[in-house]
Each structure stands twice: as structure tokens, then as C-alpha cells.
Amino acid sequence: METKLLTVDPVKDAEIVQALGSVTRIEILNLLRTAGPLNVNDIAARMKIPQSTAATNIKSLEKAGLIETHTMKAAKGNQKICSSVYGEILIRFDNRSTSLSQDIVTVSMPIGLFTEFEVGPPCGLCSVNNVIGMLDVQEVFLDPQRMQAALLWFTRGYVEYKFPNNAKVSGRPIRKVEFSAELSSETPATNANWPSDISIWVNGAKAGHWTSPGDFGDRRGMYSPSWWKLSGSQYGKLKTWTIDHQGTWIDGGMVSTQTIASLGLQDHHSIRFRIGIDERAGNPGGLNIFGKGFGDFDQDIVMSLFF
């Protein structure tokens, strides 16, 4: 799932508008957005509604394309896992749906395509098929096979990526930039109570940190391959940093006064995105980055520019 915007034409997309015309369905979307993928029974239990009511509303949301579902094996039979598709839904009445799509540019960056790194062990990389190189050896981050990485981890340091700067090419001002990725702490094996302050920097400017509560291995990640040991890091939390003219936000909560004006986006042909553990972090608990084919969200690092 990618964090993205859906623009709705109330005439052409009447089915979507109808699906949104229910408090229960709105609450289901909000629950999936904040809690992540859940099965039908979990949704019913958290919302304190009958399982049949949850299933009926989920069917409506799925039909409208607002959630995605897939079936997974459970202790008894199969279970239906539901995921929210969109982070924002905008209903427009001015017939600008086509032009609006040109005002947002989204780039998905494979997690192995970092251009700079400094990491400390335990550390490593793996693709959806196998571990890449040797574990706990920093030099493996230079291996050309890193481009196939779907999971990477380290206990200190950072990785940095260069995104194309469409603002520089077009000469258009940017009103906000967003970065989203699935993340968790990192410790040998796993530990759900292992806090880690995970920071990002954009063009060298620190844009706040999110404290991951732990390294999650209580269950297999929805997309994690079956060969990956269950005692290893399985999934993370999908976090979104938004930087605009007011400050920096993580999932809607303000975390920093760093604004988009201080990033110098009009001055560079690339946008440097660094993620890691600050040397002065109060909770230096390491970092897992989950890419496509691992974790609970089938995505890499996503950057969106809003013109």
C-alpha cells in the first residue's frame, strides 16, 4: 500500500461517494489507516460491531476500490486481510481531476538504491529470495546486488537516497513534500519493546524523528517471504513525513519547525533523502527498512511532490 491521494469526481465516481456516505465505513477506513492491515474479526472487535456488519461494509469499500483485501492462512481455515489504499480522499466539484493529477509527482525508490551509507553491525541486506552477501559486514552495502534489496537493517548510521527533483526541471514551486516508508527498530532476533529514534534529513536538514516502539516479529509480515526466519524482523509501521510551509509532520502530528523553504529544493537537481539513527539519539535502537516483497506494506520509499 502506498500513501497516496485519491481525487473523486462526484458525478463519475458516484459509487465511491456512496461508499463514503456511511459513518461506519469512514471509521473502518480510519482504523485501517492508523492501525494497518487487519482481518475482518479484528475490525469488528476494535469497532465493537457485529462481524456480519463489518463484512458487509468491507465488501462495499472493496467494491469501490477504497480498500484492498487478500486471503491468508489462519489457525483454522483462511482469513481475509484488509488494507487501506489511500491516505487522502478529495472530492472536487470544479472538474479539475485531470489537471490536479499533474500537480502531484510521486516517485518510488527501491530501498537498495542508496547512494551513500554509513552503517554499523548488526547490519545486512536481503532480497525476496535470499540474504545478500555476508551478515554484519558493512562492506556488503557496496555489493551491486544491493539493488535487489527488499529489507535492510543496521544498528547505527544511515542510508541516503537521491530522488529526481521535478521542481528544478519544471521551475514550479513546491508547497509540500512527503516521504513514506515501512520502518521498525532493529535488535538481534526481535523485541517488541525496543524503542528507536528514527530520523530523516532532506538536503542535509534534519526533519524530525519518529520513535519506533520495537522490532516486530510476533507474526510473519503480510508480504515477507516464507523462507525468512520467523525470529527475524517481520514487519514495521508505515510512517509518513510531510514538510510544508508551516513545519514537519509525521502522520499529521507536528514534530519539527523545519519548513520546506529551508530545504533549498529549487537549487538542486536532486533531493537527498537520508534516514537513520542520529548520533545524539536518546533511543539508538537501530533501523529496519522494509521494501517491496517484505513486511506489511508492499512498497519501497515513496516521495511525493505537491506543486
WOCOR-V656137 format. One record per helix or strand of 3 or more residues. SS is the DSSP state (~ for helix, > for strand). FROM is the first residue (numbers start at 0). TO is the last residue. Records with the same first field share a line. If there is no record, write none. Layout:
# WOCOR-V656137
SS=FROM-TO  FROM-TO
This chain:
# WOCOR-V656137
>=4-8  66-72  77-83  87-91  103-108  115-119  123-125  150-153  155-163  175-183  195-201  204-211  236-242  247-249  252-255  269-276  286-289  300-305
~=13-19  22-34  39-46  50-62  96-100  137-141  143-147  165-169  259-262  264-266
